[in-house]
Amino acid sequence: MKYAIVKNGVVVNVIEYETQPTTPPPGFEAGHVAIQADGVNPGWHYANGQFTDPNPPEVVEMPTPMSLTDMILSNPAELAKLKTALGI
């Protein structure tokens, strides 16, 4: 399992252990705690039992793509090319 190494409410490292350590992990001084957590990274915040990403990914709204038919019908030049190709 993955454990976030937390000090002062900030994840400073993520380490894999078979069981949760009860003392600071090797290389870390007192004040560090290991909390089971998947999907967190150093720099994340930990408060009230919850991890939060200080830089969450930005959600970008994308317009619904037009169908090929709608693209051709909305462009007279493309419609003319299609008609020529079909012999109409």
N, CA, C and O atoms as a CHARMM CRD file, in Angstrom:
* protein
*
  352
    1    1 MET  N      0.83800  -1.18200   0.00000 PROA 1      0.00000
    2    1 MET  CA     0.00000   0.00000   0.00000 PROA 1      0.00000
    3    1 MET  C      0.88000   1.24100   0.00000 PROA 1      0.00000
    4    1 MET  O      2.01400   1.22100   0.48000 PROA 1      0.00000
    5    2 LYS  N      0.34300   2.30100  -0.53900 PROA 2      0.00000
    6    2 LYS  CA     1.06900   3.56900  -0.58200 PROA 2      0.00000
    7    2 LYS  C      0.69100   4.41900   0.62200 PROA 2      0.00000
    8    2 LYS  O     -0.47000   4.48400   1.02500 PROA 2      0.00000
    9    3 TYR  N      1.69700   5.06500   1.17800 PROA 3      0.00000
   10    3 TYR  CA     1.50200   5.93400   2.33200 PROA 3      0.00000
   11    3 TYR  C      2.09300   7.29600   2.03500 PROA 3      0.00000
   12    3 TYR  O      3.21400   7.41500   1.54200 PROA 3      0.00000
   13    4 ALA  N      1.31600   8.32200   2.34600 PROA 4      0.00000
   14    4 ALA  CA     1.80000   9.69600   2.21300 PROA 4      0.00000
   15    4 ALA  C      2.54200  10.03700   3.49900 PROA 4      0.00000
   16    4 ALA  O      2.03000   9.81700   4.59700 PROA 4      0.00000
   17    5 ILE  N      3.73800  10.56900   3.35900 PROA 5      0.00000
   18    5 ILE  CA     4.50100  11.03400   4.51300 PROA 5      0.00000
   19    5 ILE  C      4.16300  12.50800   4.66500 PROA 5      0.00000
   20    5 ILE  O      4.47200  13.32400   3.79700 PROA 5      0.00000
   21    6 VAL  N      3.52100  12.83800   5.79000 PROA 6      0.00000
   22    6 VAL  CA     2.96500  14.18000   5.99700 PROA 6      0.00000
   23    6 VAL  C      3.66000  14.87100   7.16300 PROA 6      0.00000
   24    6 VAL  O      3.88000  14.26700   8.21300 PROA 6      0.00000
   25    7 LYS  N      4.00200  16.13700   6.97100 PROA 7      0.00000
   26    7 LYS  CA     4.50800  16.96700   8.06600 PROA 7      0.00000
   27    7 LYS  C      3.85200  18.33200   7.94800 PROA 7      0.00000
   28    7 LYS  O      3.83800  18.94600   6.88100 PROA 7      0.00000
   29    8 ASN  N      3.31200  18.78900   9.06200 PROA 8      0.00000
   30    8 ASN  CA     2.65000  20.10200   9.11700 PROA 8      0.00000
   31    8 ASN  C      1.57400  20.24200   8.04400 PROA 8      0.00000
   32    8 ASN  O      1.40500  21.31900   7.47400 PROA 8      0.00000
   33    9 GLY  N      0.84400  19.16000   7.76500 PROA 9      0.00000
   34    9 GLY  CA    -0.27600  19.22000   6.83800 PROA 9      0.00000
   35    9 GLY  C      0.08900  19.19000   5.37100 PROA 9      0.00000
   36    9 GLY  O     -0.76300  19.43500   4.51700 PROA 9      0.00000
   37   10 VAL  N      1.36800  18.88600   5.05500 PROA 10     0.00000
   38   10 VAL  CA     1.79200  18.84100   3.65300 PROA 10     0.00000
   39   10 VAL  C      2.46200  17.49900   3.38500 PROA 10     0.00000
   40   10 VAL  O      3.28900  17.04100   4.17400 PROA 10     0.00000
   41   11 VAL  N      2.10000  16.86800   2.26400 PROA 11     0.00000
   42   11 VAL  CA     2.73000  15.61100   1.86100 PROA 11     0.00000
   43   11 VAL  C      4.14700  15.92200   1.38000 PROA 11     0.00000
   44   11 VAL  O      4.34700  16.70900   0.45500 PROA 11     0.00000
   45   12 VAL  N      5.13300  15.27900   2.03500 PROA 12     0.00000
   46   12 VAL  CA     6.52700  15.51300   1.65700 PROA 12     0.00000
   47   12 VAL  C      7.10600  14.36400   0.84400 PROA 12     0.00000
   48   12 VAL  O      8.14400  14.51500   0.20000 PROA 12     0.00000
   49   13 ASN  N      6.42700  13.20200   0.87400 PROA 13     0.00000
   50   13 ASN  CA     6.89100  12.05300   0.10300 PROA 13     0.00000
   51   13 ASN  C      5.77300  11.01700   0.07400 PROA 13     0.00000
   52   13 ASN  O      4.84100  11.07900   0.87600 PROA 13     0.00000
   53   14 VAL  N      5.86900  10.07400  -0.84400 PROA 14     0.00000
   54   14 VAL  CA     4.93100   8.94400  -0.90500 PROA 14     0.00000
   55   14 VAL  C      5.78000   7.68400  -0.96900 PROA 14     0.00000
   56   14 VAL  O      6.65700   7.56000  -1.82400 PROA 14     0.00000
   57   15 ILE  N      5.51200   6.74300  -0.05600 PROA 15     0.00000
   58   15 ILE  CA     6.31700   5.53100   0.06800 PROA 15     0.00000
   59   15 ILE  C      5.38800   4.32100   0.10800 PROA 15     0.00000
   60   15 ILE  O      4.27300   4.40400   0.62300 PROA 15     0.00000
   61   16 GLU  N      5.85600   3.18900  -0.44100 PROA 16     0.00000
   62   16 GLU  CA     5.07500   1.94600  -0.36700 PROA 16     0.00000
   63   16 GLU  C      5.55300   1.11400   0.81700 PROA 16     0.00000
   64   16 GLU  O      6.75100   0.89300   0.99300 PROA 16     0.00000
   65   17 TYR  N      4.60200   0.65700   1.62300 PROA 17     0.00000
   66   17 TYR  CA     4.86000  -0.21300   2.77000 PROA 17     0.00000
   67   17 TYR  C      3.85600  -1.34100   2.75100 PROA 17     0.00000
   68   17 TYR  O      2.76200  -1.20000   2.20300 PROA 17     0.00000
   69   18 GLU  N      4.22600  -2.46700   3.35000 PROA 18     0.00000
   70   18 GLU  CA     3.27200  -3.56600   3.48500 PROA 18     0.00000
   71   18 GLU  C      2.27500  -3.27700   4.59400 PROA 18     0.00000
   72   18 GLU  O      1.10200  -3.63400   4.47800 PROA 18     0.00000
   73   19 THR  N      2.72400  -2.63100   5.67400 PROA 19     0.00000
   74   19 THR  CA     1.85000  -2.25100   6.78100 PROA 19     0.00000
   75   19 THR  C      2.16000  -0.81500   7.17100 PROA 19     0.00000
   76   19 THR  O      3.24700  -0.31000   6.89200 PROA 19     0.00000
   77   20 GLN  N      1.21600  -0.17000   7.80900 PROA 20     0.00000
   78   20 GLN  CA     1.40500   1.23300   8.18200 PROA 20     0.00000
   79   20 GLN  C      2.48700   1.35500   9.25600 PROA 20     0.00000
   80   20 GLN  O      2.39800   0.70800  10.30000 PROA 20     0.00000
   81   21 PRO  N      3.51300   2.18400   9.00500 PROA 21     0.00000
   82   21 PRO  CA     4.55300   2.37400  10.01000 PROA 21     0.00000
   83   21 PRO  C      4.00500   3.11800  11.22900 PROA 21     0.00000
   84   21 PRO  O      3.12200   3.96600  11.10900 PROA 21     0.00000
   85   22 THR  N      4.54300   2.78600  12.39800 PROA 22     0.00000
   86   22 THR  CA     4.10000   3.43700  13.63100 PROA 22     0.00000
   87   22 THR  C      5.11300   4.46400  14.12000 PROA 22     0.00000
   88   22 THR  O      4.84100   5.20300  15.06600 PROA 22     0.00000
   89   23 THR  N      6.27200   4.51300  13.48400 PROA 23     0.00000
   90   23 THR  CA     7.30300   5.50200  13.82100 PROA 23     0.00000
   91   23 THR  C      7.63600   6.25700  12.54100 PROA 23     0.00000
   92   23 THR  O      7.28400   5.79900  11.45300 PROA 23     0.00000
   93   24 PRO  N      8.30700   7.40400  12.64400 PROA 24     0.00000
   94   24 PRO  CA     8.67200   8.11300  11.41300 PROA 24     0.00000
   95   24 PRO  C      9.47000   7.19200  10.49100 PROA 24     0.00000
   96   24 PRO  O     10.34300   6.45800  10.95300 PROA 24     0.00000
   97   25 PRO  N      9.18000   7.22800   9.21000 PROA 25     0.00000
   98   25 PRO  CA     9.91300   6.38100   8.26100 PROA 25     0.00000
   99   25 PRO  C     11.40300   6.71000   8.29400 PROA 25     0.00000
  100   25 PRO  O     11.78200   7.82900   8.64200 PROA 25     0.00000
  101   26 PRO  N     12.25300   5.74100   7.93500 PROA 26     0.00000
  102   26 PRO  CA    13.68800   6.00400   7.91400 PROA 26     0.00000
  103   26 PRO  C     14.00800   7.23200   7.07200 PROA 26     0.00000
  104   26 PRO  O     13.49300   7.39200   5.96500 PROA 26     0.00000
  105   27 GLY  N     14.85500   8.08600   7.60300 PROA 27     0.00000
  106   27 GLY  CA    15.24600   9.30000   6.89800 PROA 27     0.00000
  107   27 GLY  C     14.38400  10.50200   7.23500 PROA 27     0.00000
  108   27 GLY  O     14.67300  11.61300   6.78900 PROA 27     0.00000
  109   28 PHE  N     13.32000  10.30000   8.02100 PROA 28     0.00000
  110   28 PHE  CA    12.44600  11.39300   8.41600 PROA 28     0.00000
  111   28 PHE  C     12.48600  11.54700   9.92500 PROA 28     0.00000
  112   28 PHE  O     12.47600  10.55900  10.66000 PROA 28     0.00000
  113   29 GLU  N     12.53100  12.78300  10.38200 PROA 29     0.00000
  114   29 GLU  CA    12.58100  13.01500  11.82700 PROA 29     0.00000
  115   29 GLU  C     11.18100  13.00800  12.43100 PROA 29     0.00000
  116   29 GLU  O     10.18000  12.87700  11.72600 PROA 29     0.00000
  117   30 ALA  N     11.13700  13.15000  13.73200 PROA 30     0.00000
  118   30 ALA  CA     9.85900  13.19100  14.44100 PROA 30     0.00000
  119   30 ALA  C      8.97700  14.27900  13.84700 PROA 30     0.00000
  120   30 ALA  O      9.47100  15.28900  13.34600 PROA 30     0.00000
  121   31 GLY  N      7.68600  14.06700  13.90600 PROA 31     0.00000
  122   31 GLY  CA     6.74300  15.04300  13.35300 PROA 31     0.00000
  123   31 GLY  C      6.18400  14.61500  12.01600 PROA 31     0.00000
  124   31 GLY  O      5.17700  15.15500  11.55800 PROA 31     0.00000
  125   32 HSD  N      6.83300  13.64200  11.38200 PROA 32     0.00000
  126   32 HSD  CA     6.32600  13.09400  10.12600 PROA 32     0.00000
  127   32 HSD  C      5.41000  11.92300  10.46000 PROA 32     0.00000
  128   32 HSD  O      5.71500  11.13200  11.35200 PROA 32     0.00000
  129   33 VAL  N      4.30500  11.80900   9.76100 PROA 33     0.00000
  130   33 VAL  CA     3.40000  10.67700   9.93900 PROA 33     0.00000
  131   33 VAL  C      3.14000  10.03600   8.58000 PROA 33     0.00000
  132   33 VAL  O      3.19500  10.69700   7.54300 PROA 33     0.00000
  133   34 ALA  N      2.85600   8.73600   8.60600 PROA 34     0.00000
  134   34 ALA  CA     2.53100   8.01000   7.38000 PROA 34     0.00000
  135   34 ALA  C      1.03800   7.73500   7.37900 PROA 34     0.00000
  136   34 ALA  O      0.50500   7.15000   8.32300 PROA 34     0.00000
  137   35 ILE  N      0.36500   8.15800   6.31800 PROA 35     0.00000
  138   35 ILE  CA    -1.08600   7.98800   6.20600 PROA 35     0.00000
  139   35 ILE  C     -1.37000   7.24800   4.90000 PROA 35     0.00000
  140   35 ILE  O     -0.91300   7.66100   3.83400 PROA 35     0.00000
  141   36 GLN  N     -2.12000   6.16300   4.98900 PROA 36     0.00000
  142   36 GLN  CA    -2.42700   5.38400   3.78700 PROA 36     0.00000
  143   36 GLN  C     -3.15900   6.26300   2.79600 PROA 36     0.00000
  144   36 GLN  O     -4.17100   6.88400   3.12100 PROA 36     0.00000
  145   37 ALA  N     -2.63400   6.30800   1.57900 PROA 37     0.00000
  146   37 ALA  CA    -3.23700   7.16300   0.55500 PROA 37     0.00000
  147   37 ALA  C     -2.78000   6.72500  -0.82800 PROA 37     0.00000
  148   37 ALA  O     -1.58400   6.57800  -1.07900 PROA 37     0.00000
  149   38 ASP  N     -3.71600   6.52200  -1.70200 PROA 38     0.00000
  150   38 ASP  CA    -3.40400   6.24900  -3.10600 PROA 38     0.00000
  151   38 ASP  C     -3.74500   7.49100  -3.90700 PROA 38     0.00000
  152   38 ASP  O     -4.72300   8.17800  -3.61200 PROA 38     0.00000
  153   39 GLY  N     -2.94600   7.77700  -4.91000 PROA 39     0.00000
  154   39 GLY  CA    -3.26300   8.87800  -5.81000 PROA 39     0.00000
  155   39 GLY  C     -2.90100  10.25700  -5.30400 PROA 39     0.00000
  156   39 GLY  O     -3.40700  11.24800  -5.83000 PROA 39     0.00000
  157   40 VAL  N     -2.03500  10.35900  -4.29300 PROA 40     0.00000
  158   40 VAL  CA    -1.58500  11.67500  -3.84000 PROA 40     0.00000
  159   40 VAL  C     -0.12400  11.84400  -4.21500 PROA 40     0.00000
  160   40 VAL  O      0.56500  10.86700  -4.50700 PROA 40     0.00000
  161   41 ASN  N      0.34100  13.06400  -4.20800 PROA 41     0.00000
  162   41 ASN  CA     1.71800  13.38000  -4.57000 PROA 41     0.00000
  163   41 ASN  C      2.29900  14.37800  -3.58400 PROA 41     0.00000
  164   41 ASN  O      1.56000  15.07400  -2.88900 PROA 41     0.00000
  165   42 PRO  N      3.63000  14.44800  -3.52300 PROA 42     0.00000
  166   42 PRO  CA     4.24200  15.47600  -2.67600 PROA 42     0.00000
  167   42 PRO  C      3.69900  16.85700  -3.01800 PROA 42     0.00000
  168   42 PRO  O      3.49000  17.18900  -4.18500 PROA 42     0.00000
  169   43 GLY  N      3.47400  17.65400  -1.97500 PROA 43     0.00000
  170   43 GLY  CA     2.92900  19.00100  -2.16100 PROA 43     0.00000
  171   43 GLY  C      1.44200  19.07400  -1.87500 PROA 43     0.00000
  172   43 GLY  O      0.90300  20.16000  -1.66100 PROA 43     0.00000
  173   44 TRP  N      0.76900  17.92400  -1.87000 PROA 44     0.00000
  174   44 TRP  CA    -0.65700  17.93400  -1.55500 PROA 44     0.00000
  175   44 TRP  C     -0.85300  18.32100  -0.09900 PROA 44     0.00000
  176   44 TRP  O      0.05900  18.16400   0.71300 PROA 44     0.00000
  177   45 HSD  N     -2.02200  18.81900   0.23400 PROA 45     0.00000
  178   45 HSD  CA    -2.34500  19.21400   1.59900 PROA 45     0.00000
  179   45 HSD  C     -3.16300  18.11800   2.27600 PROA 45     0.00000
  180   45 HSD  O     -3.92200  17.39400   1.63000 PROA 45     0.00000
  181   46 TYR  N     -2.98700  18.01500   3.60500 PROA 46     0.00000
  182   46 TYR  CA    -3.75200  17.03700   4.38700 PROA 46     0.00000
  183   46 TYR  C     -4.34800  17.75500   5.58300 PROA 46     0.00000
  184   46 TYR  O     -3.61900  18.30900   6.40500 PROA 46     0.00000
  185   47 ALA  N     -5.67500  17.74900   5.68400 PROA 47     0.00000
  186   47 ALA  CA    -6.36300  18.38400   6.81300 PROA 47     0.00000
  187   47 ALA  C     -7.70900  17.70400   7.00600 PROA 47     0.00000
  188   47 ALA  O     -8.37700  17.33700   6.04000 PROA 47     0.00000
  189   48 ASN  N     -8.09600  17.54000   8.26000 PROA 48     0.00000
  190   48 ASN  CA    -9.39200  16.95600   8.61500 PROA 48     0.00000
  191   48 ASN  C     -9.62900  15.60500   7.93500 PROA 48     0.00000
  192   48 ASN  O    -10.74800  15.28800   7.53400 PROA 48     0.00000
  193   49 GLY  N     -8.55200  14.81100   7.81200 PROA 49     0.00000
  194   49 GLY  CA    -8.68200  13.47600   7.23500 PROA 49     0.00000
  195   49 GLY  C     -8.80800  13.44300   5.72700 PROA 49     0.00000
  196   49 GLY  O     -9.11600  12.39400   5.16200 PROA 49     0.00000
  197   50 GLN  N     -8.57600  14.57400   5.05400 PROA 50     0.00000
  198   50 GLN  CA    -8.73800  14.64800   3.59800 PROA 50     0.00000
  199   50 GLN  C     -7.47100  15.18400   2.93700 PROA 50     0.00000
  200   50 GLN  O     -6.83900  16.11200   3.44100 PROA 50     0.00000
  201   51 PHE  N     -7.11000  14.58900   1.80400 PROA 51     0.00000
  202   51 PHE  CA    -6.02200  15.10200   0.98400 PROA 51     0.00000
  203   51 PHE  C     -6.61300  15.99600  -0.09400 PROA 51     0.00000
  204   51 PHE  O     -7.65800  15.68100  -0.66300 PROA 51     0.00000
  205   52 THR  N     -5.95000  17.10700  -0.37500 PROA 52     0.00000
  206   52 THR  CA    -6.39700  17.97500  -1.46800 PROA 52     0.00000
  207   52 THR  C     -5.19500  18.37300  -2.31200 PROA 52     0.00000
  208   52 THR  O     -4.10000  18.60500  -1.80000 PROA 52     0.00000
  209   53 ASP  N     -5.42500  18.44500  -3.60400 PROA 53     0.00000
  210   53 ASP  CA    -4.39600  18.85300  -4.55100 PROA 53     0.00000
  211   53 ASP  C     -4.36800  20.37400  -4.58800 PROA 53     0.00000
  212   53 ASP  O     -5.38600  20.98800  -4.90800 PROA 53     0.00000
  213   54 PRO  N     -3.22800  21.01300  -4.26900 PROA 54     0.00000
  214   54 PRO  CA    -3.19300  22.47200  -4.29800 PROA 54     0.00000
  215   54 PRO  C     -3.23700  23.02600  -5.72100 PROA 54     0.00000
  216   54 PRO  O     -3.48200  24.21700  -5.91700 PROA 54     0.00000
  217   55 ASN  N     -3.00300  22.17700  -6.70400 PROA 55     0.00000
  218   55 ASN  CA    -3.03300  22.58600  -8.11200 PROA 55     0.00000
  219   55 ASN  C     -3.90500  21.62000  -8.90200 PROA 55     0.00000
  220   55 ASN  O     -3.39900  20.86600  -9.73300 PROA 55     0.00000
  221   56 PRO  N     -5.22400  21.63700  -8.64900 PROA 56     0.00000
  222   56 PRO  CA    -6.07800  20.67800  -9.36000 PROA 56     0.00000
  223   56 PRO  C     -6.06200  20.94600 -10.86100 PROA 56     0.00000
  224   56 PRO  O     -5.85800  22.08100 -11.29200 PROA 56     0.00000
  225   57 PRO  N     -6.27700  19.90100 -11.65200 PROA 57     0.00000
  226   57 PRO  CA    -6.29500  20.10300 -13.10100 PROA 57     0.00000
  227   57 PRO  C     -7.42700  21.03900 -13.50000 PROA 57     0.00000
  228   57 PRO  O     -8.51100  21.01400 -12.91600 PROA 57     0.00000
  229   58 GLU  N     -7.15900  21.84900 -14.48700 PROA 58     0.00000
  230   58 GLU  CA    -8.16500  22.79500 -14.96800 PROA 58     0.00000
  231   58 GLU  C     -9.12500  22.07000 -15.90500 PROA 58     0.00000
  232   58 GLU  O     -8.69800  21.40300 -16.84700 PROA 58     0.00000
  233   59 VAL  N    -10.40700  22.20400 -15.64500 PROA 59     0.00000
  234   59 VAL  CA   -11.42000  21.59400 -16.49800 PROA 59     0.00000
  235   59 VAL  C    -11.77900  22.59900 -17.58500 PROA 59     0.00000
  236   59 VAL  O    -12.20300  23.71900 -17.30100 PROA 59     0.00000
  237   60 VAL  N    -11.60200  22.18500 -18.81900 PROA 60     0.00000
  238   60 VAL  CA   -11.87700  23.05500 -19.95500 PROA 60     0.00000
  239   60 VAL  C    -13.10300  22.52600 -20.67300 PROA 60     0.00000
  240   60 VAL  O    -13.13800  21.36900 -21.09200 PROA 60     0.00000
  241   61 GLU  N    -14.09700  23.36900 -20.81100 PROA 61     0.00000
  242   61 GLU  CA   -15.30800  22.97300 -21.53300 PROA 61     0.00000
  243   61 GLU  C    -15.00800  22.99100 -23.03500 PROA 61     0.00000
  244   61 GLU  O    -14.54500  23.99300 -23.58000 PROA 61     0.00000
  245   62 MET  N    -15.27800  21.88400 -23.67100 PROA 62     0.00000
  246   62 MET  CA   -15.06300  21.77900 -25.10700 PROA 62     0.00000
  247   62 MET  C    -16.42200  21.77500 -25.80800 PROA 62     0.00000
  248   62 MET  O    -17.35800  21.11700 -25.35500 PROA 62     0.00000
  249   63 PRO  N    -16.52500  22.50900 -26.91000 PROA 63     0.00000
  250   63 PRO  CA   -17.80100  22.48200 -27.62600 PROA 63     0.00000
  251   63 PRO  C    -18.03700  21.09300 -28.22100 PROA 63     0.00000
  252   63 PRO  O    -17.09000  20.37000 -28.53400 PROA 63     0.00000
  253   64 THR  N    -19.29100  20.73800 -28.36800 PROA 64     0.00000
  254   64 THR  CA   -19.63100  19.45800 -28.97900 PROA 64     0.00000
  255   64 THR  C    -19.19200  19.50900 -30.43600 PROA 64     0.00000
  256   64 THR  O    -19.56400  20.43100 -31.16200 PROA 64     0.00000
  257   65 PRO  N    -18.40700  18.52900 -30.87200 PROA 65     0.00000
  258   65 PRO  CA   -17.94300  18.55800 -32.26500 PROA 65     0.00000
  259   65 PRO  C    -19.11000  18.38000 -33.23800 PROA 65     0.00000
  260   65 PRO  O    -20.09000  17.69200 -32.95300 PROA 65     0.00000
  261   66 MET  N    -18.96900  19.01700 -34.37600 PROA 66     0.00000
  262   66 MET  CA   -19.99900  18.89500 -35.42000 PROA 66     0.00000
  263   66 MET  C    -19.82300  17.55600 -36.13100 PROA 66     0.00000
  264   66 MET  O    -18.71000  17.04400 -36.24700 PROA 66     0.00000
  265   67 SER  N    -20.91700  17.00700 -36.59500 PROA 67     0.00000
  266   67 SER  CA   -20.82400  15.78400 -37.39400 PROA 67     0.00000
  267   67 SER  C    -20.26900  16.15700 -38.76700 PROA 67     0.00000
  268   67 SER  O    -20.29800  17.32300 -39.16100 PROA 67     0.00000
  269   68 LEU  N    -19.76900  15.16700 -39.48300 PROA 68     0.00000
  270   68 LEU  CA   -19.23400  15.40800 -40.82200 PROA 68     0.00000
  271   68 LEU  C    -20.32100  15.98700 -41.72000 PROA 68     0.00000
  272   68 LEU  O    -20.05700  16.89000 -42.51300 PROA 68     0.00000
  273   69 THR  N    -21.53300  15.47300 -41.59800 PROA 69     0.00000
  274   69 THR  CA   -22.64800  15.98300 -42.40200 PROA 69     0.00000
  275   69 THR  C    -22.88600  17.46100 -42.11400 PROA 69     0.00000
  276   69 THR  O    -23.03900  18.25900 -43.03900 PROA 69     0.00000
  277   70 ASP  N    -22.91800  17.83000 -40.81900 PROA 70     0.00000
  278   70 ASP  CA   -23.14200  19.23000 -40.45000 PROA 70     0.00000
  279   70 ASP  C    -22.01200  20.12400 -40.94600 PROA 70     0.00000
  280   70 ASP  O    -22.25700  21.25600 -41.36500 PROA 70     0.00000
  281   71 MET  N    -20.75800  19.61900 -40.90200 PROA 71     0.00000
  282   71 MET  CA   -19.63400  20.41800 -41.39800 PROA 71     0.00000
  283   71 MET  C    -19.76700  20.68500 -42.89300 PROA 71     0.00000
  284   71 MET  O    -19.53600  21.80300 -43.35100 PROA 71     0.00000
  285   72 ILE  N    -20.14300  19.65200 -43.65400 PROA 72     0.00000
  286   72 ILE  CA   -20.28500  19.81100 -45.10500 PROA 72     0.00000
  287   72 ILE  C    -21.44400  20.74100 -45.43600 PROA 72     0.00000
  288   72 ILE  O    -21.31400  21.61700 -46.29100 PROA 72     0.00000
  289   73 LEU  N    -22.59200  20.55100 -44.75300 PROA 73     0.00000
  290   73 LEU  CA   -23.76500  21.37000 -45.04700 PROA 73     0.00000
  291   73 LEU  C    -23.57900  22.82800 -44.62800 PROA 73     0.00000
  292   73 LEU  O    -24.21300  23.71600 -45.19800 PROA 73     0.00000
  293   74 SER  N    -22.72000  23.08500 -43.64000 PROA 74     0.00000
  294   74 SER  CA   -22.52600  24.46900 -43.19600 PROA 74     0.00000
  295   74 SER  C    -21.49500  25.22100 -44.03900 PROA 74     0.00000
  296   74 SER  O    -21.31600  26.42800 -43.87400 PROA 74     0.00000
  297   75 ASN  N    -20.82000  24.51000 -44.94000 PROA 75     0.00000
  298   75 ASN  CA   -19.79600  25.14800 -45.76200 PROA 75     0.00000
  299   75 ASN  C    -20.15200  24.95300 -47.23500 PROA 75     0.00000
  300   75 ASN  O    -20.01400  23.84800 -47.76000 PROA 75     0.00000
  301   76 PRO  N    -20.61000  26.01300 -47.90700 PROA 76     0.00000
  302   76 PRO  CA   -21.04600  25.88100 -49.30900 PROA 76     0.00000
  303   76 PRO  C    -19.97000  25.31200 -50.22800 PROA 76     0.00000
  304   76 PRO  O    -20.28600  24.55400 -51.14500 PROA 76     0.00000
  305   77 ALA  N    -18.71100  25.66200 -50.00100 PROA 77     0.00000
  306   77 ALA  CA   -17.64400  25.15600 -50.86900 PROA 77     0.00000
  307   77 ALA  C    -17.50300  23.64100 -50.70800 PROA 77     0.00000
  308   77 ALA  O    -17.32100  22.93200 -51.69800 PROA 77     0.00000
  309   78 GLU  N    -17.58300  23.13800 -49.47300 PROA 78     0.00000
  310   78 GLU  CA   -17.48900  21.70700 -49.23200 PROA 78     0.00000
  311   78 GLU  C    -18.70100  20.97800 -49.79900 PROA 78     0.00000
  312   78 GLU  O    -18.58000  19.87200 -50.32600 PROA 78     0.00000
  313   79 LEU  N    -19.87900  21.61000 -49.68700 PROA 79     0.00000
  314   79 LEU  CA   -21.08400  21.01000 -50.24100 PROA 79     0.00000
  315   79 LEU  C    -20.96900  20.90000 -51.75600 PROA 79     0.00000
  316   79 LEU  O    -21.37100  19.89400 -52.33900 PROA 79     0.00000
  317   80 ALA  N    -20.42700  21.91900 -52.39000 PROA 80     0.00000
  318   80 ALA  CA   -20.23800  21.88200 -53.84500 PROA 80     0.00000
  319   80 ALA  C    -19.26500  20.76100 -54.22900 PROA 80     0.00000
  320   80 ALA  O    -19.49100  20.05800 -55.21400 PROA 80     0.00000
  321   81 LYS  N    -18.17100  20.58800 -53.44800 PROA 81     0.00000
  322   81 LYS  CA   -17.21600  19.51100 -53.73000 PROA 81     0.00000
  323   81 LYS  C    -17.89000  18.14800 -53.61000 PROA 81     0.00000
  324   81 LYS  O    -17.64100  17.26100 -54.42600 PROA 81     0.00000
  325   82 LEU  N    -18.73300  17.97700 -52.61100 PROA 82     0.00000
  326   82 LEU  CA   -19.42600  16.71600 -52.41800 PROA 82     0.00000
  327   82 LEU  C    -20.36700  16.42900 -53.58600 PROA 82     0.00000
  328   82 LEU  O    -20.41700  15.31400 -54.10400 PROA 82     0.00000
  329   83 LYS  N    -21.11600  17.46400 -53.98800 PROA 83     0.00000
  330   83 LYS  CA   -22.04300  17.29000 -55.10400 PROA 83     0.00000
  331   83 LYS  C    -21.28300  16.92000 -56.38300 PROA 83     0.00000
  332   83 LYS  O    -21.73800  16.07900 -57.15900 PROA 83     0.00000
  333   84 THR  N    -20.14400  17.54200 -56.59200 PROA 84     0.00000
  334   84 THR  CA   -19.32800  17.23600 -57.77700 PROA 84     0.00000
  335   84 THR  C    -18.83700  15.80200 -57.69600 PROA 84     0.00000
  336   84 THR  O    -18.89600  15.06700 -58.68200 PROA 84     0.00000
  337   85 ALA  N    -18.36200  15.40600 -56.54800 PROA 85     0.00000
  338   85 ALA  CA   -17.85500  14.04500 -56.37800 PROA 85     0.00000
  339   85 ALA  C    -18.95400  13.00600 -56.58700 PROA 85     0.00000
  340   85 ALA  O    -18.69600  11.91900 -57.10500 PROA 85     0.00000
  341   86 LEU  N    -20.18900  13.34300 -56.17800 PROA 86     0.00000
  342   86 LEU  CA   -21.30200  12.41900 -56.35200 PROA 86     0.00000
  343   86 LEU  C    -21.97200  12.53100 -57.71200 PROA 86     0.00000
  344   86 LEU  O    -22.84100  11.72600 -58.04900 PROA 86     0.00000
  345   87 GLY  N    -21.57200  13.52400 -58.49200 PROA 87     0.00000
  346   87 GLY  CA   -22.15700  13.71300 -59.81400 PROA 87     0.00000
  347   87 GLY  C    -23.56100  14.26400 -59.79200 PROA 87     0.00000
  348   87 GLY  O    -24.36300  13.96500 -60.67600 PROA 87     0.00000
  349   88 ILE  N    -23.87100  15.08100 -58.77100 PROA 88     0.00000
  350   88 ILE  CA   -25.19400  15.67500 -58.68300 PROA 88     0.00000
  351   88 ILE  C    -25.12800  17.16000 -59.01100 PROA 88     0.00000
  352   88 ILE  O    -26.15200  17.84300 -58.99100 PROA 88     0.00000
